[in-house]
Amino acid sequence: MQTQTAEPVPSAMPATAPGRTPAAWLPIERIDGTHLSYDDFLARYMHANRPVVISNVAGDWPAMRNWTPEHFKQRFGSQPVAIGYDRNMPFDQFIDQVLASSPEQPGPYMYRSFLHEVLPELLPDVIPQNKFAFARRYASPLMLEKWRRPDGYLKLLIGGVGSKFPVMHYDGENAHAAITEIYGDKEFVMYAPEDGQYLYPKKFFPNHSMVDDPVSQDLGRYPLLAKATQYRTILKPGDMIFVPAKWWHAARALSTSISVCTNMLDGSNWGDYVDEVANDEAKKAPRKAWLMRTYLKTAGRLLDVMERLQHNSPALARALVLPGLLAPASAEVAPEPSRRQLRIRIPTN
Ligand SMILES: O=C(O)CCC(=O)C(=O)O
């Protein structure tokens, strides 16, 4: 990989402001999804915790043909929709503000609407499942109810030119993420976990950075940023970016942009996932945290065995039924999201 020093400023974005320095960056590896097997994806990227942009992942999705700002406006009208944690607004008004967004006066950026919960009618538009964004263990019926989402927390992201995801961060629960661009262009910036020391993590939210803009940097305020190696790409429709666990990332719309985001868990990130959720619970309810850790560690071992069986002896795994049912190791054997689910809860203290 070669360092790029001259940043291509997309025409719609303003030149770097006074007092700001354009960041040097490296490109993120790109690969055509039609030439990448799921096994290779797991080995080369997911289990190596290495980012990649995979193109041509969503060609058959109705969303690729139908999703435009106008489509959402007509389909949902004034139905309220969640934009951020504590901000709802009528969908049509939101779209008007997205279309009026500019680099100088960015509009709102939608990042809290989980499809399964609030917009299930959109789910058929993102089928067939993008195999590289398959939720794996989040989709397992063995997952504790609190974290079991067959669609991997599929979330809608919409913003107008210049708007951005509110904070540079890495995802909680030690999750991997996949963001698939459906409409428009989005700039995506990443840093490796070991560069977190240069990114000014917030005291009470250590996975959130204080840095306001990693592209046009305020080195007077954040001098350590200069030591971090930035990776950058532009996502176009049909591109998916794989964001490995604990990789910092920031996103900004270069035009009106519509995408979906999913989280993924499997053997590659399970250990730290269990530690994170159990340690978190231990602050509130130590006994429940112990039970949770014990359950998740045991389930993890069982899932390891069943996933290996599915991989190495698919015919045997199919004959035994349970390995596919409880450990859907690929999108092909995933249970229907609508299937009745097991409800596994850990009792409180
Ligand atoms: O806006 C984006 O594409 C980034 C989404 C993201 O990082 C998240 O939802 O955690």
The ligand as an ORCA input file, in Angstrom:
! r2SCAN-3c Opt
* xyz 0 1
  O     -22.592      6.120      8.965
  C     -21.908      5.131      8.792
  O     -21.757      4.611      7.697
  C     -21.231      4.513     10.005
  C     -22.195      3.709     10.797
  C     -21.608      3.251     12.091
  O     -20.436      3.309     12.298
  C     -22.466      2.695     13.133
  O     -23.674      2.654     12.959
  O     -21.928      2.276     14.184
*
